[in-house]
Amino acid sequence: MSLQNFFLSRLLKSRQRASMKLSPQARFSQARKFLARDFSRISPSISVRPDQIAGVKVEWVAPKALALDARSPICLYLHGGAFVMGSPNSHRDMAAQLAQKAGVRMLMVDYRLAPEHPYPAAHEDVMTVYRALLAQGVPAQRLFIAGDSAGGNLALAAAQSIRDAELPAPRGLVLFSPWLDLTQQSASITSRAAKDVMLNRQLLDEVVPMYAPGLPAHDPRISPLFGNLAGLPPCLTVVSQSEILLDDALQLHQKLQAAGGDSRCLQWAHTPHAFVVMARLLPEARDALDQTAQFMVRLAPS
């Protein structure tokens, strides 16, 4: 464990304990405001450009040398935040680093958030952007879909919908600490509870009815781990061995392989949930991004 990881994990655990003393509404309001702030520090070599695609707000993050290169791969990135918080602001640092390392243009989808816009709003936004890119003539073989936590859920659900709609499939999927089982019934929810410095079952249970009111948590539309996993693109999953969502990643990896898919799952010890997003602070996260970039470069067409 790096020194940076040690101190950050202690800080996150302290914040988690403090937040659990608040009411659910106060906890939600505080977390949403925090994740809406812009803490990014982007290198001058990176271009950041807000845009709209088919009415959906997006943000392009790319090395300036690739910003206008229509031949470079595009990674649709779906930020985490339990479906109810987060934005390009909260994930811009990581997107900039991955764009640089992998030589891709990151397309951050600023999808609609619950509870104001419950399911299927976020899913529809992702599919709208994907369809629009195809309609613009972007080859699917130059597209990746990636996301962390709830964004990983949206990424996997999008891949399943793309397959079911018989649209051209993206070249690959990248999932960081994905939240794929909204029932919270996996063993790691309990076995990793004392080790997870960010999440606990109560926090997850609070947001499920905000995201998908009226739907059972086991519905594969919101828990894509229970959906059809055959015929999906190559998938890289990165997860911490200390987080309560560990089993979501491990079960996905096992199920993808059982369905004949190309799946790789990388595990890190003693790191926070969605630690890859903290790449500016953690050497472990930068190492994970290096391996993610290698995965994407291997798959990207020449």
C-alpha positions as CSV (number, residue, x, y, z in Angstrom):
1,M,0.0,0.0,0.0
2,S,1.4,3.4,-1.0
3,L,1.7,6.1,1.6
4,Q,-0.8,8.2,-0.4
5,N,-3.3,5.4,-0.4
6,F,-2.9,4.9,3.4
7,F,-3.7,8.5,4.2
8,L,-6.4,8.9,1.6
9,S,-8.1,5.7,2.9
10,R,-8.1,7.0,6.5
11,L,-9.6,10.3,5.3
12,L,-12.3,8.6,3.3
13,K,-13.2,6.3,6.3
14,S,-13.5,9.4,8.5
15,R,-15.8,11.1,6.0
16,Q,-17.9,7.9,5.7
17,R,-18.4,7.8,9.5
18,A,-19.3,11.4,9.7
19,S,-21.8,11.1,6.8
20,M,-23.6,8.2,8.4
21,K,-24.5,10.5,11.3
22,L,-26.5,12.6,9.0
23,S,-30.1,12.0,7.8
24,P,-30.4,10.3,4.4
25,Q,-31.5,13.5,2.7
26,A,-28.7,15.6,4.3
27,R,-26.2,12.9,3.3
28,F,-27.4,12.8,-0.3
29,S,-27.4,16.6,-0.5
30,Q,-23.9,16.9,0.9
31,A,-22.4,14.2,-1.4
32,R,-24.1,15.6,-4.5
33,K,-22.7,19.1,-3.9
34,F,-19.2,17.7,-3.2
35,L,-19.1,15.7,-6.4
36,A,-20.4,18.6,-8.5
37,R,-17.3,20.7,-7.7
38,D,-14.5,21.0,-10.1
39,F,-11.2,19.8,-8.5
40,S,-9.6,18.9,-11.7
41,R,-6.1,19.9,-12.7
42,I,-5.7,19.2,-16.4
43,S,-2.4,19.3,-18.2
44,P,-2.0,22.0,-20.9
45,S,-1.5,19.2,-23.4
46,I,-5.1,18.1,-22.9
47,S,-8.1,19.6,-24.7
48,V,-11.4,19.9,-22.8
49,R,-14.5,20.8,-24.9
50,P,-18.1,20.8,-23.8
51,D,-20.6,19.7,-26.5
52,Q,-24.0,18.2,-27.1
53,I,-24.8,15.1,-29.1
54,A,-28.4,14.5,-30.0
55,G,-29.5,16.8,-27.2
56,V,-27.4,15.0,-24.5
57,K,-24.7,17.0,-22.8
58,V,-21.2,15.6,-23.2
59,E,-17.6,16.7,-22.7
60,W,-14.7,15.8,-24.9
61,V,-11.3,15.2,-23.1
62,A,-8.4,14.4,-25.4
63,P,-4.8,15.0,-26.1
64,K,-4.6,18.2,-28.2
65,A,-2.9,16.2,-30.9
66,L,-5.9,14.0,-31.2
67,A,-8.7,16.4,-30.5
68,L,-9.7,16.8,-34.1
69,D,-8.5,13.4,-35.4
70,A,-11.6,11.6,-36.6
71,R,-9.6,8.3,-36.9
72,S,-8.6,8.1,-33.2
73,P,-10.6,5.8,-30.9
74,I,-13.4,7.2,-28.8
75,C,-14.2,6.0,-25.3
76,L,-17.7,6.8,-24.1
77,Y,-17.2,7.3,-20.3
78,L,-20.0,7.1,-17.8
79,H,-19.2,8.5,-14.4
80,G,-20.0,6.9,-11.1
81,G,-22.0,8.5,-8.3
82,A,-24.8,5.9,-7.5
83,F,-26.9,7.2,-10.4
84,V,-27.8,10.3,-8.3
85,M,-24.6,12.4,-8.3
86,G,-21.3,13.0,-10.2
87,S,-20.5,14.8,-13.4
88,P,-17.6,15.3,-15.8
89,N,-16.2,17.6,-13.1
90,S,-15.7,14.6,-10.7
91,H,-14.0,12.4,-13.3
92,R,-12.1,14.8,-15.6
93,D,-8.7,14.2,-14.0
94,M,-9.0,10.4,-14.6
95,A,-10.4,10.9,-18.1
96,A,-7.4,13.2,-19.1
97,Q,-4.9,10.6,-17.8
98,L,-6.5,7.7,-19.6
99,A,-6.9,9.7,-22.8
100,Q,-3.2,10.5,-22.7
101,K,-2.1,7.0,-21.9
102,A,-4.3,5.1,-24.3
103,G,-4.3,7.7,-27.2
104,V,-8.1,8.0,-27.2
105,R,-10.7,10.7,-27.2
106,M,-12.7,10.4,-24.0
107,L,-16.4,11.3,-24.5
108,M,-17.8,12.0,-21.0
109,V,-21.6,11.6,-21.1
110,D,-23.3,14.0,-18.6
111,Y,-26.3,11.7,-18.3
112,R,-29.5,12.7,-16.4
113,L,-29.4,11.9,-12.7
114,A,-32.0,10.4,-10.4
115,P,-34.2,11.1,-8.4
116,E,-35.2,14.0,-10.7
117,H,-34.7,11.7,-13.7
118,P,-35.1,8.0,-12.7
119,Y,-34.5,4.9,-14.8
120,P,-34.5,4.7,-17.8
121,A,-33.3,8.3,-18.3
122,A,-29.6,7.7,-17.8
123,H,-29.7,4.5,-19.9
124,E,-31.6,6.4,-22.7
125,D,-29.0,9.1,-22.7
126,V,-26.1,6.6,-23.2
127,M,-27.9,4.8,-26.0
128,T,-28.8,8.1,-27.7
129,V,-25.2,9.2,-27.8
130,Y,-24.1,5.8,-29.0
131,R,-26.7,5.7,-31.8
132,A,-25.8,9.3,-32.8
133,L,-22.1,8.4,-33.1
134,L,-23.0,5.5,-35.4
135,A,-25.3,7.7,-37.4
136,Q,-22.4,10.2,-37.8
137,G,-20.3,7.5,-39.4
138,V,-18.1,6.6,-36.5
139,P,-17.1,3.0,-36.9
140,A,-18.2,0.9,-33.9
141,Q,-14.7,-0.8,-34.0
142,R,-13.3,2.6,-32.9
143,L,-15.7,2.9,-29.9
144,F,-15.2,1.8,-26.3
145,I,-17.7,2.1,-23.5
146,A,-16.3,2.5,-20.0
147,G,-17.6,3.5,-16.5
148,D,-17.0,3.3,-12.8
149,S,-19.4,2.1,-10.1
150,A,-22.9,3.1,-11.3
151,G,-21.3,4.1,-14.6
152,G,-20.0,0.6,-14.9
153,N,-23.6,-0.6,-14.5
154,L,-24.7,1.7,-17.3
155,A,-21.8,0.6,-19.5
156,L,-22.7,-3.1,-19.2
157,A,-26.4,-2.4,-19.6
158,A,-25.7,-0.4,-22.8
159,A,-23.6,-3.2,-24.2
160,Q,-26.5,-5.6,-23.6
161,S,-29.0,-3.2,-25.3
162,I,-26.6,-2.7,-28.2
163,R,-26.4,-6.4,-28.8
164,D,-30.2,-6.9,-28.4
165,A,-30.9,-4.1,-30.8
166,E,-28.5,-5.7,-33.3
167,L,-26.4,-2.5,-33.5
168,P,-22.7,-2.7,-34.3
169,A,-20.9,-3.6,-31.1
170,P,-18.2,-1.4,-29.5
171,R,-14.7,-2.7,-29.6
172,G,-14.4,-3.2,-25.8
173,L,-15.8,-2.5,-22.4
174,V,-13.9,-1.2,-19.4
175,L,-15.5,-1.3,-15.9
176,F,-14.0,0.2,-12.8
177,S,-15.5,-1.2,-9.5
178,P,-18.9,-1.7,-11.2
179,W,-22.1,-1.8,-9.2
180,L,-24.0,-4.5,-11.1
181,D,-26.2,-6.2,-8.5
182,L,-28.6,-3.8,-6.9
183,T,-30.0,-6.4,-4.6
184,Q,-27.0,-6.2,-2.3
185,Q,-27.1,-9.9,-1.7
186,S,-23.5,-10.9,-2.6
187,A,-21.2,-12.2,0.1
188,S,-18.7,-9.4,-0.2
189,I,-21.4,-6.9,0.9
190,T,-21.0,-8.4,4.3
191,S,-17.5,-9.8,4.2
192,R,-15.8,-6.6,3.1
193,A,-18.0,-4.2,5.1
194,A,-15.3,-3.4,7.6
195,K,-12.7,-2.9,5.0
196,D,-14.6,-0.6,2.6
197,V,-13.7,3.0,3.4
198,M,-16.4,4.5,1.1
199,L,-19.4,2.3,0.7
200,N,-21.8,0.4,2.9
201,R,-25.1,-1.4,2.3
202,Q,-27.2,1.3,3.9
203,L,-25.8,3.9,1.4
204,L,-26.6,1.6,-1.6
205,D,-30.0,0.7,-0.3
206,E,-30.9,4.3,0.1
207,V,-30.3,5.2,-3.6
208,V,-31.9,2.1,-5.3
209,P,-35.5,3.4,-4.9
210,M,-34.3,6.9,-6.0
211,Y,-32.9,5.4,-9.2
212,A,-35.5,2.9,-10.1
213,P,-38.7,3.4,-8.2
214,G,-41.2,0.6,-8.7
215,L,-38.7,-1.9,-10.2
216,P,-37.5,-4.9,-8.3
217,A,-33.8,-4.7,-7.6
218,H,-33.1,-8.0,-9.4
219,D,-34.6,-6.7,-12.7
220,P,-31.7,-7.2,-15.2
221,R,-32.4,-3.8,-16.7
222,I,-31.0,-2.2,-13.5
223,S,-29.0,-5.2,-12.3
224,P,-27.2,-6.2,-15.6
225,L,-25.3,-8.9,-13.8
226,F,-28.5,-11.0,-14.0
227,G,-29.0,-10.3,-17.7
228,N,-27.8,-12.2,-20.8
229,L,-24.0,-11.9,-20.9
230,A,-23.4,-13.8,-24.1
231,G,-22.1,-12.1,-27.2
232,L,-20.6,-9.1,-25.5
233,P,-17.3,-7.3,-26.5
234,P,-14.0,-8.0,-24.7
235,C,-14.3,-6.7,-21.2
236,L,-11.7,-5.4,-18.7
237,T,-12.8,-5.1,-15.0
238,V,-10.7,-3.4,-12.3
239,V,-11.8,-3.8,-8.7
240,S,-10.4,-3.5,-5.2
241,Q,-10.3,-6.5,-2.9
242,S,-11.3,-4.3,0.0
243,E,-14.6,-3.1,-1.4
244,I,-18.1,-4.4,-0.8
245,L,-18.7,-4.6,-4.6
246,L,-15.9,-7.1,-5.1
247,D,-18.3,-9.9,-5.9
248,D,-20.0,-7.9,-8.6
249,A,-16.8,-7.8,-10.5
250,L,-15.8,-11.4,-9.8
251,Q,-19.2,-12.8,-10.7
252,L,-19.3,-10.8,-13.9
253,H,-15.8,-12.1,-14.9
254,Q,-16.9,-15.7,-14.2
255,K,-20.2,-15.4,-16.0
256,L,-18.6,-13.7,-19.1
257,Q,-16.0,-16.5,-19.3
258,A,-18.8,-19.2,-18.9
259,A,-20.7,-17.5,-21.8
260,G,-17.6,-17.8,-24.0
261,G,-16.6,-14.2,-23.7
262,D,-13.2,-12.4,-23.5
263,S,-12.9,-11.2,-19.9
264,R,-10.0,-10.0,-17.8
265,C,-10.4,-9.0,-14.1
266,L,-7.6,-7.1,-12.3
267,Q,-7.7,-6.8,-8.5
268,W,-5.9,-4.5,-6.2
269,A,-5.5,-5.0,-2.5
270,H,-6.2,-2.3,0.1
271,T,-7.5,0.4,-2.3
272,P,-10.8,2.3,-2.1
273,H,-13.9,1.7,-4.2
274,A,-13.4,3.2,-7.7
275,F,-9.8,4.0,-6.8
276,V,-8.9,4.4,-10.5
277,V,-10.8,7.7,-10.6
278,M,-8.3,9.0,-8.0
279,A,-5.4,8.7,-10.4
280,R,-4.0,12.2,-9.6
281,L,-3.5,11.1,-6.0
282,L,-2.8,7.4,-6.0
283,P,0.1,5.5,-7.7
284,E,-2.1,2.3,-7.6
285,A,-4.7,4.1,-9.7
286,R,-2.1,5.2,-12.3
287,D,-0.8,1.7,-12.5
288,A,-4.4,0.5,-13.1
289,L,-4.8,3.1,-15.9
290,D,-1.5,2.0,-17.5
291,Q,-2.9,-1.6,-17.7
292,T,-6.3,-0.2,-18.9
293,A,-4.5,1.7,-21.6
294,Q,-2.7,-1.4,-22.7
295,F,-6.0,-3.3,-23.0
296,M,-7.5,-0.5,-25.1
297,V,-4.4,-0.2,-27.4
298,R,-4.3,-3.9,-28.0
299,L,-8.0,-3.9,-29.1
300,A,-8.0,-0.6,-31.1
301,P,-7.8,-1.0,-34.8
302,S,-4.7,0.3,-36.5
